[in-house]
Amino acid sequence: MDNTFLILSLFLPRVALIIFYFIHAIPQNNVPFIGEALLTVFLPRVLVLIYIADILGTGSVWFWIHLAAALIVYSGSGKYYKKKFRKNQN
């Protein structure tokens, strides 16, 4: 797996997946195309985690870094919108 893909997908997963798709550099995987398309649109970090788990395994440092980033992003995004929604009601 390319280090450029791993670093770029850590910060911009959807952009990284689209760029690497168009340059035909998506890693070999077991995910069907429709699954790749849907996960790229709705849950790109999950797709990157699947790629890393398939190729590098779950013992890889990259897997744990991406998992931590996904947990931070998915757990913190709801707080932002709740706070914004409460400001608009007042």
Secondary structure, DSSP 8 states (H G I E B T S, - for coil): --HHHHHHHHH-HHHHHHHHHHTT-----S--HHHHHHHHHH-HHHHHHHHHHHHT-TTSHHHHHHHHHHHHHHHHHHHHHHHHHHHHH-
